[in-house]
Amino acid sequence: MSKNKMKKSLSYRLFWPIRNEKWQQITIPVASILISFIAAAIVILLLGKNPLQAFYNLFQGAGIFPKSSYAGYKSILTDFLSLLNAMTPLVFASLAVAVALRAGLFNIGVSGQMLVSGFLATIIVGYSGLDAIIAKPLVLLVGIVAGGLMGGLVGWLKYRFNIHEVVSTIMLNYIAQYVISFFIQMYYIDPISRQSKYISEAARLTLVNVEIANLKMNIPLGFILAIIIAIFIKFLMDKTVVGFEIKAVGSNRNAAKYTGINVGRNTVLAMIISGGLAGLAGVTYYLGYFSSIQPKVLSSIGFDSIAVALLGNSHPIGIIFSSFLVSIIDQGSTYMSSQAGIRQEIASVIIGLILLFSACGEYFKHKVSRLKDKEVDRKDSES
């Protein structure tokens, strides 16, 4: 066998984990994560630190592995519940990005939709004094409606005036950021924290400092809902006419229009669903993970969700696992920094590397496809 043929055959074998197209939705993200951690390990080595120890500390900080010691009322369980609490809005936000991507749209305005939903739920329900049995469901309802209306506006602008959704969502992000900041500063500011006044515990979607077995836990009520919604979105996209039409519009708008699918309606509908999910992310963040809103600040979750959606291949179940991983990196970074002596920014480097290699997923598929064709040609020529 010539050196050139050997090289091609070797390349084909190197890609064996992702050769099976049936499993590429799983194998490519896993390969991206492994490559990302290898690249991060090289960076940590260049800093003169032990990458294995750093990664172990990262998982300790997130409540996956036990720490050497805990403060009073704390344990690995309380750390893990805090991880799930932080993960909940990320799942909703990533689902929002994924639904828009399925329709061929890029919802970069998740942060703004989160902020509007969180603010409206705060002033309508958070300060109302309603009982928990009414307040908590009402918070979710306000979040869905507010986010859905904002997302629907973006879809309508896209359909009616052909305004690109990236432009409109970025502009709406700024509008939401500064208008809401004005109202907080003028009417709802807490003079001590310089954030919005804290909401009532009855309206909060996280049960804070619940004492069980001598442990004080933060229990995220929205986490189970996030899993249920993810399963529902998968069913909606895979098993219903609505999901089929949204995906058809995302695949080829002209072909969808030619077959009789209402492109405008499905564009608006996809953005309403996406915005509603972003609204749920907003209320579980501002009225769950936190209990107030910081003026002039957009949550980074709206932007992290893009990486999570890409890593999960825009698949609802994949998003649950990718949200879990990114939350581990984010939540464990502080403990890693204190124990391993590595700056917290390394966590952002890891997430950035995951995003980079996840974005190369289509390239990996193309490369494997070409190597398959070359391998078939090589075998045919040998026979």
Residue pairs with C-beta under 8 A, 6 or more apart in sequence:
1 9
5 378
8 371
8 374
8 375
8 378
9 375
9 378
11 371
12 19
12 371
12 372
12 374
12 375
15 364
15 367
15 368
15 371
17 27
17 30
17 31
18 24
18 27
18 28
18 31
18 364
18 365
18 368
19 368
19 372
20 27
21 365
24 365
24 368
25 313
25 315
25 318
26 318
28 313
28 361
28 364
28 365
29 311
29 312
29 313
29 318
29 322
29 358
29 361
31 357
31 364
32 311
32 354
32 357
32 358
32 360
32 361
33 311
33 325
33 354
33 357
35 353
35 357
36 350
36 353
36 354
36 356
36 357
37 55
37 350
39 353
39 357
40 51
40 346
40 349
40 350
40 353
41 51
41 52
41 55
43 346
43 349
44 50
44 51
44 54
44 342
44 346
45 51
47 342
49 340
49 341
49 342
50 340
53 340
54 336
54 340
54 342
54 346
56 65
57 332
57 335
57 336
57 339
57 340
58 328
58 329
58 332
58 333
58 335
58 336
58 347
59 65
59 328
59 332
60 66
60 67
60 332
60 335
60 339
61 67
61 79
61 331
61 332
61 333
61 334
61 335
61 336
61 339
62 79
62 80
62 83
62 327
62 328
62 329
62 331
62 332
62 335
63 76
63 77
63 78
63 79
63 80
63 81
63 82
63 83
63 331
64 80
64 83
64 328
64 332
65 76
66 76
67 76
67 79
67 335
70 76
73 211
73 214
73 215
73 216
74 215
74 216
75 215
77 215
77 217
78 215
78 216
78 217
78 218
81 217
81 218
81 219
81 220
82 218
82 331
83 327
83 328
83 331
84 220
84 223
85 206
85 218
85 219
85 220
85 223
85 288
85 289
86 289
86 327
86 330
86 331
87 223
87 226
87 323
87 324
87 327
88 220
88 222
88 223
88 226
88 284
88 288
88 289
89 114
89 222
89 280
89 281
89 282
89 284
89 285
89 288
89 289
89 299
89 301
90 281
90 301
90 304
90 305
90 308
90 323
90 326
90 327
91 226
91 227
91 230
91 281
91 319
91 320
91 323
92 222
92 226
92 229
92 277
92 278
92 280
92 281
92 284
93 110
93 114
93 277
93 278
93 281
93 301
93 302
93 304
93 305
93 308
94 305
94 308
94 309
94 312
94 319
94 322
94 323
95 229
95 230
95 233
95 277
95 309
95 316
95 319
96 107
96 110
96 113
96 147
96 151
96 274
96 275
96 276
96 277
96 278
96 281
96 305
97 107
97 110
97 274
97 305
97 306
97 308
97 309
97 314
98 233
98 309
98 312
98 314
98 315
98 316
98 319
99 107
99 233
99 237
99 246
99 270
99 273
99 274
99 277
100 106
100 107
100 165
100 270
100 271
100 274
101 107
101 250
101 309
101 314
102 237
102 243
102 246
102 247
102 250
102 270
102 314
103 246
103 247
103 249
103 250
103 266
103 267
103 270
103 271
103 274
104 249
104 250
104 251
104 253
105 155
105 158
105 165
105 250
105 267
105 270
105 271
105 274
106 165
106 166
107 151
107 154
107 165
107 169
107 271
107 274
107 275
107 278
108 165
108 166
108 169
108 170
108 173
108 302
108 303
108 306
109 150
109 151
109 154
109 165
109 168
109 169
109 170
109 172
109 173
109 278
109 302
110 278
110 281
110 301
110 302
110 303
110 305
111 173
111 298
111 299
111 300
111 301
111 302
111 303
112 150
112 169
112 172
112 173
112 174
112 175
112 176
112 177
112 298
112 302
113 146
113 147
113 150
113 151
113 176
113 275
113 278
113 279
113 281
113 282
113 302
114 147
114 278
114 279
114 281
114 282
114 285
114 286
114 299
114 301
114 302
115 176
115 177
115 180
115 282
115 286
115 293
115 298
115 299
116 146
116 147
116 150
116 176
116 180
116 279
116 282
117 142
117 143
117 144
117 146
117 147
117 150
117 278
117 279
117 280
117 281
117 282
117 283
118 143
118 282
118 283
118 285
118 286
118 287
118 293
119 180
119 183
119 184
119 196
119 286
119 293
120 142
120 146
121 139
121 142
121 143
121 146
121 203
121 282
121 283
121 286
121 287
122 188
122 196
122 199
122 286
122 287
122 292
122 293
123 188
124 138
124 142
125 135
125 138
125 139
125 142
125 199
125 203
125 287
126 139
126 199
126 200
126 203
126 204
126 287
127 188
127 197
127 199
127 200
128 135
128 200
128 203
129 200
129 202
130 138
130 200
130 202
130 203
131 202
132 201
132 202
132 203
135 200
135 202
135 203
136 202
136 203
136 204
136 205
136 221
139 203
139 205
139 283
139 287
140 205
140 222
140 225
140 280
140 283
142 279
142 283
143 279
143 280
143 282
143 283
143 284
144 276
144 279
144 280
145 276
145 279
146 279
146 282
147 275
147 276
147 277
147 278
147 279
147 280
147 281
147 282
148 272
148 273
148 275
148 276
148 279
149 272
149 275
150 172
150 176
150 275
150 278
150 279
151 271
151 272
151 273
151 274
151 275
151 276
151 278
152 268
152 271
152 272
152 275
153 168
153 172
154 165
154 168
154 169
154 172
154 271
154 275
155 165
155 267
155 268
155 269
155 270
155 271
155 272
156 268
157 163
157 165
157 168
158 164
158 165
158 168
158 267
158 271
159 263
159 264
159 267
159 268
160 264
165 271
173 298
177 296
177 297
177 298
178 296
180 293
180 295
181 295
181 296
184 195
184 196
184 293
184 295
185 295
188 196
188 197
189 195
189 196
189 197
189 295
190 196
190 197
190 198
190 292
193 292
194 295
195 292
195 293
195 294
195 295
196 292
196 293
196 294
196 295
197 292
198 291
198 292
199 287
199 291
199 292
201 208
203 287
204 287
204 288
204 291
205 220
205 221
205 222
205 283
205 284
205 287
205 288
206 218
206 219
206 220
206 221
206 222
206 288
206 289
207 217
207 218
207 219
207 221
208 218
209 216
209 217
209 218
210 216
210 217
210 218
210 219
211 217
220 284
220 288
220 289
221 288
222 280
222 283
222 284
222 288
225 280
226 280
226 284
226 320
227 320
229 277
229 280
230 316
230 317
230 319
230 320
231 316
231 317
233 277
233 316
234 315
234 316
234 317
236 242
236 243
237 243
237 246
237 247
237 316
242 266
242 269
245 256
245 261
245 262
245 266
246 266
246 269
246 270
248 255
248 256
248 259
248 261
248 266
249 256
249 261
249 263
249 266
249 267
249 270
250 270
253 263
256 263
256 266
257 263
278 302
281 301
281 302
281 305
285 299
285 301
286 292
286 293
304 326
304 330
304 351
306 355
307 326
307 351
307 352
307 354
307 355
307 358
308 319
308 322
308 323
308 326
309 319
309 322
310 355
310 358
310 359
310 361
311 318
311 322
311 325
311 326
311 354
311 355
311 358
312 318
312 319
312 320
312 321
312 322
312 323
313 361
325 354
326 351
326 354
329 347
329 350
329 351
330 347
330 351
332 347
333 344
333 346
333 347
334 344
336 342
336 344
336 346
336 347
337 343
337 344
337 346
